[in-house]
Amino acid sequence: MDKNQVFQEMKKYYSQTGKVMDPHVFQSQFSGTVSAQEATLGILMFDQYLDSEVRRHGATG
């Protein structure tokens, strides 16, 4: 699994639940399937996506 797959899975989880993936969910879903570097890059890509969503739609909550 690479950073793009990590990003897509996190984005899918967010679109389905409206929440950022809990660290325990992340660990159970990705443990052993992705390197630490690819996981970190995927998380950073998702962070940038969330930043752009907030800029586009405003913060909620």
All heavy atoms as TSV, in Angstrom:
chain	resi	resn	atom	element	x	y	z
A	1	MET	N	N	0.848	-1.168	0.000
A	1	MET	CA	C	0.000	0.000	0.000
A	1	MET	C	C	0.897	1.236	0.000
A	1	MET	O	O	1.912	1.270	0.667
A	1	MET	CB	C	-0.894	-0.042	1.241
A	1	MET	CG	C	-1.872	1.093	1.305
A	1	MET	SD	S	-3.062	0.922	2.651
A	1	MET	CE	C	-4.254	-0.133	1.863
A	2	ASP	N	N	0.498	2.231	-0.773
A	2	ASP	CA	C	1.309	3.448	-0.834
A	2	ASP	C	C	0.540	4.642	-0.274
A	2	ASP	O	O	-0.603	4.512	0.168
A	2	ASP	CB	C	1.807	3.712	-2.258
A	2	ASP	CG	C	0.687	4.098	-3.225
A	2	ASP	OD1	O	-0.453	4.359	-2.787
A	2	ASP	OD2	O	0.959	4.155	-4.435
A	3	LYS	N	N	1.183	5.807	-0.286
A	3	LYS	CA	C	0.610	7.018	0.304
A	3	LYS	C	C	-0.731	7.375	-0.320
A	3	LYS	O	O	-1.636	7.841	0.370
A	3	LYS	CB	C	1.590	8.185	0.177
A	3	LYS	CG	C	1.879	8.587	-1.263
A	3	LYS	CD	C	2.920	9.669	-1.361
A	3	LYS	CE	C	3.159	9.987	-2.825
A	3	LYS	NZ	N	4.259	10.890	-3.016
A	4	ASN	N	N	-0.889	7.164	-1.631
A	4	ASN	CA	C	-2.145	7.499	-2.291
A	4	ASN	C	C	-3.284	6.605	-1.810
A	4	ASN	O	O	-4.413	7.072	-1.637
A	4	ASN	CB	C	-1.996	7.400	-3.810
A	4	ASN	CG	C	-1.047	8.446	-4.342
A	4	ASN	OD1	O	-1.150	9.619	-4.024
A	4	ASN	ND2	N	-0.090	8.016	-5.140
A	5	GLN	N	N	-2.989	5.341	-1.575
A	5	GLN	CA	C	-4.007	4.426	-1.064
A	5	GLN	C	C	-4.378	4.783	0.370
A	5	GLN	O	O	-5.560	4.730	0.739
A	5	GLN	CB	C	-3.517	2.983	-1.159
A	5	GLN	CG	C	-3.414	2.504	-2.598
A	5	GLN	CD	C	-2.647	1.200	-2.696
A	5	GLN	OE1	O	-1.524	1.092	-2.203
A	5	GLN	NE2	N	-3.254	0.212	-3.326
A	6	VAL	N	N	-3.383	5.152	1.174
A	6	VAL	CA	C	-3.652	5.592	2.543
A	6	VAL	C	C	-4.553	6.821	2.501
A	6	VAL	O	O	-5.574	6.891	3.196
A	6	VAL	CB	C	-2.340	5.897	3.307
A	6	VAL	CG1	C	-2.631	6.566	4.648
A	6	VAL	CG2	C	-1.524	4.631	3.499
A	7	PHE	N	N	-4.203	7.787	1.668
A	7	PHE	CA	C	-5.001	9.002	1.534
A	7	PHE	C	C	-6.433	8.671	1.115
A	7	PHE	O	O	-7.394	9.171	1.706
A	7	PHE	CB	C	-4.350	9.947	0.511
A	7	PHE	CG	C	-5.259	11.072	0.093
A	7	PHE	CD1	C	-5.543	12.107	0.955
A	7	PHE	CD2	C	-5.838	11.077	-1.170
A	7	PHE	CE1	C	-6.396	13.140	0.571
A	7	PHE	CE2	C	-6.679	12.092	-1.559
A	7	PHE	CZ	C	-6.968	13.134	-0.684
A	8	GLN	N	N	-6.596	7.837	0.105
A	8	GLN	CA	C	-7.934	7.501	-0.385
A	8	GLN	C	C	-8.766	6.799	0.681
A	8	GLN	O	O	-9.963	7.071	0.823
A	8	GLN	CB	C	-7.850	6.638	-1.650
A	8	GLN	CG	C	-7.348	7.388	-2.866
A	8	GLN	CD	C	-8.221	8.578	-3.253
A	8	GLN	OE1	O	-9.429	8.555	-3.102
A	8	GLN	NE2	N	-7.580	9.628	-3.752
A	9	GLU	N	N	-8.153	5.898	1.445
A	9	GLU	CA	C	-8.881	5.199	2.506
A	9	GLU	C	C	-9.302	6.171	3.611
A	9	GLU	O	O	-10.420	6.085	4.128
A	9	GLU	CB	C	-8.036	4.069	3.087
A	9	GLU	CG	C	-7.893	2.880	2.171
A	9	GLU	CD	C	-9.216	2.202	1.864
A	9	GLU	OE1	O	-10.037	2.002	2.784
A	9	GLU	OE2	O	-9.443	1.876	0.682
A	10	MET	N	N	-8.423	7.097	3.965
A	10	MET	CA	C	-8.757	8.082	4.997
A	10	MET	C	C	-9.849	9.020	4.500
A	10	MET	O	O	-10.766	9.373	5.248
A	10	MET	CB	C	-7.511	8.859	5.413
A	10	MET	CG	C	-6.504	7.993	6.145
A	10	MET	SD	S	-5.079	8.915	6.722
A	10	MET	CE	C	-5.794	9.763	8.133
A	11	LYS	N	N	-9.768	9.409	3.240
A	11	LYS	CA	C	-10.784	10.286	2.654
A	11	LYS	C	C	-12.136	9.569	2.594
A	11	LYS	O	O	-13.178	10.167	2.902
A	11	LYS	CB	C	-10.327	10.718	1.256
A	11	LYS	CG	C	-11.229	11.721	0.595
A	11	LYS	CD	C	-10.661	12.131	-0.755
A	11	LYS	CE	C	-11.637	12.971	-1.530
A	11	LYS	NZ	N	-11.152	13.281	-2.874
A	12	LYS	N	N	-12.120	8.295	2.218
A	12	LYS	CA	C	-13.362	7.513	2.151
A	12	LYS	C	C	-13.989	7.406	3.543
A	12	LYS	O	O	-15.194	7.602	3.700
A	12	LYS	CB	C	-13.073	6.127	1.580
A	12	LYS	CG	C	-14.318	5.257	1.435
A	12	LYS	CD	C	-14.026	3.981	0.681
A	12	LYS	CE	C	-13.375	2.975	1.595
A	12	LYS	NZ	N	-13.195	1.646	0.970
A	13	TYR	N	N	-13.174	7.123	4.542
A	13	TYR	CA	C	-13.668	7.024	5.914
A	13	TYR	C	C	-14.295	8.351	6.335
A	13	TYR	O	O	-15.376	8.383	6.924
A	13	TYR	CB	C	-12.516	6.645	6.846
A	13	TYR	CG	C	-12.925	6.451	8.287
A	13	TYR	CD1	C	-13.331	5.206	8.737
A	13	TYR	CD2	C	-12.880	7.501	9.195
A	13	TYR	CE1	C	-13.701	5.008	10.065
A	13	TYR	CE2	C	-13.255	7.319	10.518
A	13	TYR	CZ	C	-13.661	6.083	10.943
A	13	TYR	OH	O	-14.022	5.896	12.255
A	14	TYR	N	N	-13.630	9.447	6.019
A	14	TYR	CA	C	-14.125	10.779	6.371
A	14	TYR	C	C	-15.455	11.067	5.674
A	14	TYR	O	O	-16.390	11.578	6.292
A	14	TYR	CB	C	-13.078	11.829	6.005
A	14	TYR	CG	C	-13.498	13.241	6.303
A	14	TYR	CD1	C	-13.540	13.712	7.613
A	14	TYR	CD2	C	-13.851	14.116	5.281
A	14	TYR	CE1	C	-13.921	15.013	7.898
A	14	TYR	CE2	C	-14.235	15.415	5.558
A	14	TYR	CZ	C	-14.269	15.861	6.866
A	14	TYR	OH	O	-14.655	17.146	7.142
A	15	SER	N	N	-15.565	10.726	4.403
A	15	SER	CA	C	-16.807	11.003	3.673
A	15	SER	C	C	-17.957	10.134	4.179
A	15	SER	O	O	-19.104	10.564	4.163
A	15	SER	CB	C	-16.604	10.818	2.169
A	15	SER	OG	O	-16.418	9.471	1.845
A	16	GLN	N	N	-17.651	8.928	4.661
A	16	GLN	CA	C	-18.694	8.033	5.165
A	16	GLN	C	C	-19.131	8.375	6.584
A	16	GLN	O	O	-20.295	8.210	6.932
A	16	GLN	CB	C	-18.217	6.579	5.124
A	16	GLN	CG	C	-18.067	6.031	3.724
A	16	GLN	CD	C	-17.424	4.644	3.705
A	16	GLN	OE1	O	-16.853	4.183	4.693
A	16	GLN	NE2	N	-17.517	3.982	2.564
A	17	THR	N	N	-18.194	8.842	7.404
A	17	THR	CA	C	-18.498	9.050	8.822
A	17	THR	C	C	-18.557	10.519	9.228
A	17	THR	O	O	-19.112	10.843	10.276
A	17	THR	CB	C	-17.436	8.379	9.711
A	17	THR	OG1	O	-16.182	9.038	9.518
A	17	THR	CG2	C	-17.309	6.895	9.410
A	18	GLY	N	N	-17.940	11.390	8.427
A	18	GLY	CA	C	-17.849	12.793	8.808
A	18	GLY	C	C	-16.800	13.039	9.876
A	18	GLY	O	O	-16.721	14.116	10.445
A	19	LYS	N	N	-15.999	12.011	10.155
A	19	LYS	CA	C	-14.975	12.109	11.198
A	19	LYS	C	C	-13.619	11.687	10.644
A	19	LYS	O	O	-13.541	10.907	9.710
A	19	LYS	CB	C	-15.326	11.202	12.375
A	19	LYS	CG	C	-16.616	11.573	13.055
A	19	LYS	CD	C	-16.924	10.641	14.190
A	19	LYS	CE	C	-18.255	11.040	14.812
A	19	LYS	NZ	N	-18.583	10.210	15.956
A	20	VAL	N	N	-12.580	12.210	11.275
A	20	VAL	CA	C	-11.223	11.790	10.954
A	20	VAL	C	C	-10.995	10.422	11.595
A	20	VAL	O	O	-11.467	10.163	12.702
A	20	VAL	CB	C	-10.200	12.820	11.475
A	20	VAL	CG1	C	-8.781	12.339	11.265
A	20	VAL	CG2	C	-10.419	14.164	10.795
A	21	MET	N	N	-10.290	9.569	10.900
A	21	MET	CA	C	-10.051	8.211	11.375
A	21	MET	C	C	-9.312	8.217	12.713
A	21	MET	O	O	-8.270	8.842	12.858
A	21	MET	CB	C	-9.237	7.451	10.321
A	21	MET	CG	C	-9.136	5.968	10.561
A	21	MET	SD	S	-8.201	5.124	9.262
A	21	MET	CE	C	-9.398	5.112	7.934
A	22	ASP	N	N	-9.871	7.528	13.680
A	22	ASP	CA	C	-9.271	7.366	15.000
A	22	ASP	C	C	-7.941	6.624	14.847
A	22	ASP	O	O	-7.829	5.720	14.018
A	22	ASP	CB	C	-10.240	6.560	15.872
A	22	ASP	CG	C	-9.714	6.334	17.261
A	22	ASP	OD1	O	-9.971	7.178	18.122
A	22	ASP	OD2	O	-9.045	5.298	17.470
A	23	PRO	N	N	-6.932	6.975	15.647
A	23	PRO	CA	C	-5.639	6.288	15.537
A	23	PRO	C	C	-5.731	4.773	15.673
A	23	PRO	O	O	-5.003	4.040	15.004
A	23	PRO	CB	C	-4.818	6.886	16.677
A	23	PRO	CG	C	-5.420	8.229	16.912
A	23	PRO	CD	C	-6.887	8.076	16.609
A	24	HIS	N	N	-6.638	4.281	16.523
A	24	HIS	CA	C	-6.774	2.836	16.682
A	24	HIS	C	C	-7.360	2.189	15.428
A	24	HIS	O	O	-6.963	1.097	15.042
A	24	HIS	CB	C	-7.623	2.516	17.919
A	24	HIS	CG	C	-6.985	2.973	19.186
A	24	HIS	ND1	N	-7.325	4.149	19.795
A	24	HIS	CD2	C	-5.993	2.431	19.934
A	24	HIS	CE1	C	-6.589	4.313	20.877
A	24	HIS	NE2	N	-5.764	3.290	20.986
A	25	VAL	N	N	-8.316	2.879	14.804
A	25	VAL	CA	C	-8.889	2.381	13.549
A	25	VAL	C	C	-7.812	2.385	12.477
A	25	VAL	O	O	-7.650	1.415	11.732
A	25	VAL	CB	C	-10.099	3.236	13.109
A	25	VAL	CG1	C	-10.591	2.819	11.736
A	25	VAL	CG2	C	-11.216	3.145	14.129
A	26	PHE	N	N	-7.045	3.479	12.422
A	26	PHE	CA	C	-5.964	3.587	11.447
A	26	PHE	C	C	-4.989	2.432	11.616
A	26	PHE	O	O	-4.636	1.756	10.647
A	26	PHE	CB	C	-5.238	4.924	11.605
A	26	PHE	CG	C	-4.142	5.132	10.595
A	26	PHE	CD1	C	-4.401	5.716	9.386
A	26	PHE	CD2	C	-2.835	4.710	10.864
A	26	PHE	CE1	C	-3.396	5.900	8.450
A	26	PHE	CE2	C	-1.827	4.884	9.943
A	26	PHE	CZ	C	-2.104	5.479	8.733
A	27	GLN	N	N	-4.574	2.197	12.835
A	27	GLN	CA	C	-3.597	1.141	13.098
A	27	GLN	C	C	-4.140	-0.228	12.704
A	27	GLN	O	O	-3.443	-1.024	12.077
A	27	GLN	CB	C	-3.179	1.145	14.562
A	27	GLN	CG	C	-2.103	0.126	14.877
A	27	GLN	CD	C	-1.655	0.173	16.315
A	27	GLN	OE1	O	-2.255	0.844	17.148
A	27	GLN	NE2	N	-0.602	-0.539	16.618
A	28	SER	N	N	-5.388	-0.508	13.053
A	28	SER	CA	C	-5.948	-1.824	12.723
A	28	SER	C	C	-6.132	-1.998	11.221
A	28	SER	O	O	-5.994	-3.100	10.695
A	28	SER	CB	C	-7.270	-2.041	13.451
A	28	SER	OG	O	-8.275	-1.191	12.959
A	29	GLN	N	N	-6.421	-0.901	10.524
A	29	GLN	CA	C	-6.643	-0.992	9.079
A	29	GLN	C	C	-5.343	-1.085	8.285
A	29	GLN	O	O	-5.290	-1.764	7.266
A	29	GLN	CB	C	-7.459	0.218	8.602
A	29	GLN	CG	C	-7.860	0.126	7.148
A	29	GLN	CD	C	-9.028	1.025	6.822
A	29	GLN	OE1	O	-9.706	1.531	7.693
A	29	GLN	NE2	N	-9.266	1.222	5.558
A	30	PHE	N	N	-4.305	-0.402	8.736
A	30	PHE	CA	C	-3.091	-0.299	7.941
A	30	PHE	C	C	-1.886	-1.060	8.491
A	30	PHE	O	O	-0.872	-1.159	7.814
A	30	PHE	CB	C	-2.705	1.169	7.756
A	30	PHE	CG	C	-3.720	1.959	6.982
A	30	PHE	CD1	C	-4.494	2.915	7.594
A	30	PHE	CD2	C	-3.912	1.737	5.624
A	30	PHE	CE1	C	-5.435	3.647	6.889
A	30	PHE	CE2	C	-4.845	2.455	4.909
A	30	PHE	CZ	C	-5.614	3.411	5.545
A	31	SER	N	N	-1.980	-1.577	9.685
A	31	SER	CA	C	-0.841	-2.241	10.307
A	31	SER	C	C	-0.321	-3.387	9.438
A	31	SER	O	O	-1.062	-4.277	9.040
A	31	SER	CB	C	-1.250	-2.784	11.675
A	31	SER	OG	O	-0.153	-3.416	12.280
A	32	GLY	N	N	0.967	-3.319	9.125
A	32	GLY	CA	C	1.607	-4.362	8.337
A	32	GLY	C	C	1.405	-4.255	6.842
A	32	GLY	O	O	1.983	-5.031	6.089
A	33	THR	N	N	0.593	-3.294	6.397
A	33	THR	CA	C	0.325	-3.175	4.964
A	33	THR	C	C	0.993	-1.954	4.341
A	33	THR	O	O	0.959	-1.796	3.127
A	33	THR	CB	C	-1.191	-3.096	4.670
A	33	THR	OG1	O	-1.718	-1.907	5.262
A	33	THR	CG2	C	-1.917	-4.304	5.219
A	34	VAL	N	N	1.569	-1.112	5.189
A	34	VAL	CA	C	2.148	0.135	4.683
A	34	VAL	C	C	3.368	0.491	5.532
A	34	VAL	O	O	3.388	0.242	6.734
A	34	VAL	CB	C	1.084	1.266	4.702
A	34	VAL	CG1	C	0.639	1.578	6.104
A	34	VAL	CG2	C	1.572	2.520	4.010
A	35	SER	N	N	4.382	1.053	4.879
A	35	SER	CA	C	5.565	1.490	5.620
A	35	SER	C	C	5.241	2.769	6.394
A	35	SER	O	O	4.294	3.486	6.067
A	35	SER	CB	C	6.725	1.755	4.658
A	35	SER	OG	O	6.478	2.921	3.883
A	36	ALA	N	N	6.043	3.037	7.403
A	36	ALA	CA	C	5.843	4.252	8.198
A	36	ALA	C	C	5.936	5.495	7.328
A	36	ALA	O	O	5.163	6.440	7.489
A	36	ALA	CB	C	6.859	4.305	9.330
A	37	GLN	N	N	6.869	5.487	6.369
A	37	GLN	CA	C	7.033	6.647	5.502
A	37	GLN	C	C	5.800	6.864	4.626
A	37	GLN	O	O	5.307	7.981	4.508
A	37	GLN	CB	C	8.276	6.494	4.618
A	37	GLN	CG	C	8.480	7.693	3.706
A	37	GLN	CD	C	9.726	7.582	2.860
A	37	GLN	OE1	O	10.458	6.621	2.934
A	37	GLN	NE2	N	9.963	8.577	2.035
A	38	GLU	N	N	5.294	5.806	4.014
A	38	GLU	CA	C	4.111	5.933	3.154
A	38	GLU	C	C	2.890	6.332	3.976
A	38	GLU	O	O	2.075	7.135	3.529
A	38	GLU	CB	C	3.849	4.633	2.387
A	38	GLU	CG	C	4.890	4.335	1.327
A	38	GLU	CD	C	4.898	5.330	0.176
A	38	GLU	OE1	O	3.830	5.629	-0.385
A	38	GLU	OE2	O	5.993	5.803	-0.181
A	39	ALA	N	N	2.762	5.775	5.188
A	39	ALA	CA	C	1.646	6.145	6.059
A	39	ALA	C	C	1.715	7.626	6.411
A	39	ALA	O	O	0.705	8.338	6.336
A	39	ALA	CB	C	1.656	5.294	7.327
A	40	THR	N	N	2.910	8.101	6.764
A	40	THR	CA	C	3.090	9.509	7.112
A	40	THR	C	C	2.752	10.415	5.933
A	40	THR	O	O	2.042	11.415	6.091
A	40	THR	CB	C	4.532	9.770	7.580
A	40	THR	OG1	O	4.796	8.932	8.709
A	40	THR	CG2	C	4.742	11.220	7.955
A	41	LEU	N	N	3.225	10.060	4.749
A	41	LEU	CA	C	2.938	10.877	3.566
A	41	LEU	C	C	1.440	10.877	3.256
A	41	LEU	O	O	0.877	11.915	2.892
A	41	LEU	CB	C	3.744	10.376	2.367
A	41	LEU	CG	C	5.256	10.576	2.471
A	41	LEU	CD1	C	5.967	9.880	1.312
A	41	LEU	CD2	C	5.610	12.055	2.515
A	42	GLY	N	N	0.782	9.737	3.408
A	42	GLY	CA	C	-0.660	9.663	3.181
A	42	GLY	C	C	-1.429	10.515	4.175
A	42	GLY	O	O	-2.397	11.194	3.814
A	43	ILE	N	N	-0.982	10.507	5.440
A	43	ILE	CA	C	-1.615	11.331	6.470
A	43	ILE	C	C	-1.431	12.811	6.145
A	43	ILE	O	O	-2.370	13.612	6.271
A	43	ILE	CB	C	-1.043	11.004	7.862
A	43	ILE	CG1	C	-1.493	9.598	8.280
A	43	ILE	CG2	C	-1.466	12.044	8.898
A	43	ILE	CD1	C	-0.763	9.047	9.487
A	44	LEU	N	N	-0.247	13.184	5.702
A	44	LEU	CA	C	0.003	14.586	5.337
A	44	LEU	C	C	-0.860	15.014	4.150
A	44	LEU	O	O	-1.379	16.138	4.122
A	44	LEU	CB	C	1.484	14.809	5.039
A	44	LEU	CG	C	2.412	14.719	6.250
A	44	LEU	CD1	C	3.870	14.788	5.804
A	44	LEU	CD2	C	2.100	15.811	7.255
A	45	MET	N	N	-1.029	14.125	3.181
A	45	MET	CA	C	-1.901	14.430	2.045
A	45	MET	C	C	-3.340	14.631	2.523
A	45	MET	O	O	-4.032	15.554	2.076
A	45	MET	CB	C	-1.856	13.297	1.012
A	45	MET	CG	C	-0.544	13.203	0.271
A	45	MET	SD	S	-0.404	11.693	-0.707
A	45	MET	CE	C	-1.738	11.885	-1.880
A	46	PHE	N	N	-3.794	13.790	3.448
A	46	PHE	CA	C	-5.144	13.923	3.980
A	46	PHE	C	C	-5.277	15.221	4.763
A	46	PHE	O	O	-6.307	15.904	4.680
A	46	PHE	CB	C	-5.500	12.715	4.850
A	46	PHE	CG	C	-6.901	12.761	5.376
A	46	PHE	CD1	C	-7.974	12.611	4.514
A	46	PHE	CD2	C	-7.147	12.955	6.718
A	46	PHE	CE1	C	-9.282	12.658	4.992
A	46	PHE	CE2	C	-8.446	13.000	7.203
A	46	PHE	CZ	C	-9.509	12.856	6.331
A	47	ASP	N	N	-4.251	15.598	5.515
A	47	ASP	CA	C	-4.258	16.856	6.254
A	47	ASP	C	C	-4.415	18.038	5.304
A	47	ASP	O	O	-5.188	18.961	5.569
A	47	ASP	CB	C	-2.969	16.979	7.078
A	47	ASP	CG	C	-2.970	18.211	7.953
A	47	ASP	OD1	O	-3.908	18.375	8.753
A	47	ASP	OD2	O	-2.030	19.022	7.826
A	48	GLN	N	N	-3.704	18.017	4.190
A	48	GLN	CA	C	-3.832	19.088	3.196
A	48	GLN	C	C	-5.244	19.118	2.610
A	48	GLN	O	O	-5.812	20.187	2.380
A	48	GLN	CB	C	-2.798	18.916	2.089
A	48	GLN	CG	C	-1.389	19.171	2.550
A	48	GLN	CD	C	-0.360	18.864	1.481
A	48	GLN	OE1	O	-0.626	18.137	0.527
A	48	GLN	NE2	N	0.835	19.403	1.650
A	49	TYR	N	N	-5.809	17.931	2.365
A	49	TYR	CA	C	-7.183	17.843	1.865
A	49	TYR	C	C	-8.151	18.481	2.860
A	49	TYR	O	O	-9.024	19.268	2.480
A	49	TYR	CB	C	-7.538	16.374	1.616
A	49	TYR	CG	C	-9.012	16.128	1.453
A	49	TYR	CD1	C	-9.655	16.448	0.256
A	49	TYR	CD2	C	-9.764	15.567	2.475
A	49	TYR	CE1	C	-11.016	16.223	0.112
A	49	TYR	CE2	C	-11.118	15.341	2.333
A	49	TYR	CZ	C	-11.741	15.676	1.147
A	49	TYR	OH	O	-13.084	15.457	1.000
A	50	LEU	N	N	-8.002	18.157	4.156
A	50	LEU	CA	C	-8.884	18.748	5.167
A	50	LEU	C	C	-8.723	20.259	5.223
A	50	LEU	O	O	-9.712	20.983	5.347
A	50	LEU	CB	C	-8.598	18.147	6.542
A	50	LEU	CG	C	-9.055	16.717	6.769
A	50	LEU	CD1	C	-8.690	16.279	8.185
A	50	LEU	CD2	C	-10.536	16.542	6.524
A	51	ASP	N	N	-7.497	20.734	5.133
A	51	ASP	CA	C	-7.258	22.183	5.109
A	51	ASP	C	C	-7.996	22.836	3.952
A	51	ASP	O	O	-8.618	23.886	4.103
A	51	ASP	CB	C	-5.765	22.502	5.012
A	51	ASP	CG	C	-5.018	22.272	6.314
A	51	ASP	OD1	O	-5.662	22.075	7.370
A	51	ASP	OD2	O	-3.774	22.273	6.264
A	52	SER	N	N	-7.950	22.219	2.777
A	52	SER	CA	C	-8.619	22.798	1.612
A	52	SER	C	C	-10.137	22.755	1.781
A	52	SER	O	O	-10.841	23.671	1.351
A	52	SER	CB	C	-8.195	22.088	0.318
A	52	SER	OG	O	-8.698	20.776	0.271
A	53	GLU	N	N	-10.657	21.716	2.427
A	53	GLU	CA	C	-12.097	21.612	2.672
A	53	GLU	C	C	-12.550	22.725	3.618
A	53	GLU	O	O	-13.590	23.332	3.405
A	53	GLU	CB	C	-12.455	20.250	3.260
A	53	GLU	CG	C	-12.394	19.123	2.267
A	53	GLU	CD	C	-13.413	19.264	1.159
A	53	GLU	OE1	O	-14.621	19.207	1.445
A	53	GLU	OE2	O	-13.005	19.443	-0.007
A	54	VAL	N	N	-11.760	22.994	4.657
A	54	VAL	CA	C	-12.112	24.054	5.610
A	54	VAL	C	C	-12.075	25.408	4.902
A	54	VAL	O	O	-12.974	26.235	5.089
A	54	VAL	CB	C	-11.168	24.035	6.830
A	54	VAL	CG1	C	-11.328	25.292	7.677
A	54	VAL	CG2	C	-11.423	22.786	7.656
A	55	ARG	N	N	-11.061	25.639	4.083
A	55	ARG	CA	C	-10.980	26.902	3.355
A	55	ARG	C	C	-12.170	27.057	2.415
A	55	ARG	O	O	-12.707	28.147	2.242
A	55	ARG	CB	C	-9.682	26.988	2.566
A	55	ARG	CG	C	-8.483	27.391	3.406
A	55	ARG	CD	C	-7.308	27.829	2.568
A	55	ARG	NE	N	-6.811	26.779	1.706
A	55	ARG	CZ	C	-5.948	25.822	2.068
A	55	ARG	NH1	N	-5.506	25.785	3.292
A	55	ARG	NH2	N	-5.553	24.919	1.219
A	56	ARG	N	N	-12.594	25.982	1.800
A	56	ARG	CA	C	-13.690	26.024	0.832
A	56	ARG	C	C	-15.053	26.165	1.511
A	56	ARG	O	O	-15.920	26.876	1.029
A	56	ARG	CB	C	-13.655	24.757	-0.020
A	56	ARG	CG	C	-14.359	24.892	-1.330
A	56	ARG	CD	C	-14.143	23.708	-2.252
A	56	ARG	NE	N	-12.756	23.259	-2.239
A	56	ARG	CZ	C	-12.373	21.999	-2.330
A	56	ARG	NH1	N	-13.249	21.046	-2.431
A	56	ARG	NH2	N	-11.089	21.678	-2.320
A	57	HIS	N	N	-15.250	25.464	2.623
A	57	HIS	CA	C	-16.571	25.381	3.222
A	57	HIS	C	C	-16.672	26.027	4.608
A	57	HIS	O	O	-17.772	26.120	5.152
A	57	HIS	CB	C	-17.004	23.914	3.357
A	57	HIS	CG	C	-17.001	23.176	2.055
A	57	HIS	ND1	N	-17.888	23.438	1.033
A	57	HIS	CD2	C	-16.211	22.188	1.601
A	57	HIS	CE1	C	-17.640	22.649	0.011
A	57	HIS	NE2	N	-16.617	21.880	0.332
A	58	GLY	N	N	-15.566	26.393	5.180
A	58	GLY	CA	C	-15.563	26.943	6.531
A	58	GLY	C	C	-15.541	25.842	7.575
A	58	GLY	O	O	-15.902	24.703	7.291
A	59	ALA	N	N	-15.116	26.194	8.748
A	59	ALA	CA	C	-15.052	25.220	9.845
A	59	ALA	C	C	-16.450	24.964	10.382
A	59	ALA	O	O	-17.282	25.859	10.445
A	59	ALA	CB	C	-14.135	25.745	10.947
A	60	THR	N	N	-16.688	23.731	10.780
A	60	THR	CA	C	-17.967	23.376	11.405
A	60	THR	C	C	-17.681	22.722	12.743
A	60	THR	O	O	-16.601	22.216	12.980
A	60	THR	CB	C	-18.777	22.388	10.530
A	60	THR	OG1	O	-18.016	21.209	10.343
A	60	THR	CG2	C	-19.117	23.012	9.180
A	61	GLY	N	N	-18.677	22.678	13.585
A	61	GLY	CA	C	-18.503	22.000	14.861
A	61	GLY	C	C	-18.441	22.927	15.932
A	61	GLY	O	O	-18.245	23.266	16.898
